[in-house]
Amino acid sequence: MMLWCYFMVVFTNPGAVPENWRHAAEGDGMYANNSSTISNNVATDCVNPPSTSEEQGHAPRYCSRCQNGKPPRCHHCSICDRCVLKMDHHCVWVVNCVGARNYKYFLLFLVYTFLETVLDTLVLLPSFIIFFHDGSRRPSSAGDIAILFLAFVLNLAFALSLLCFICMHTSLAASNTTSIEVKDL
């Protein structure tokens, strides 16, 4: 499941804004262009979407880099060089942006990776305890001792850091915000 979620995050389009997307005429109430609508590209499970600049009477937004219309909650990724709907961040571990369409897979990937590192830590725990308590049952070579110690400590540290990421992204998902929106507040 961890590998499946990883490949889904990597290969799923995060929700890029379609080429030549423009805001609909004022008073229309929908965002659309000639070829596609933004509702086809964003999940409709948004509970409390923030008010848009059009609802507040401001002019429609445009991306200066893409020269394209910029829907609400859209941000330009300088690494991917595209605008992404409900962009959370560009993740170097998955070499892709995390946005509206692949956020679920990203969160599941974090959870499955956390579970895998906790399982590794639990499997190494008995050997780690023997390492400190019973000197006669220690592995004979210094390399085995170093590998056991490093594997246990690194898995434990990685599991704890993943737990922090999971808590942060779960609270962001529960409040229907992204890390970019929280940073801009």
Secondary structure as UniProt FT lines:
FT   HELIX           2..11
FT   TURN            19..20
FT   TURN            26..27
FT   HELIX           38..40
FT   TURN            53..57
FT   STRAND          62..63
FT   TURN            64..67
FT   STRAND          68..69
FT   TURN            72..73
FT   STRAND          74..77
FT   TURN            78..81
FT   STRAND          82..85
FT   STRAND          89..91
FT   TURN            92..95
FT   STRAND          96..98
FT   TURN            100..102
FT   HELIX           103..133
FT   HELIX           135..137
FT   HELIX           142..174
FT   TURN            175..176
FT   HELIX           179..184
//
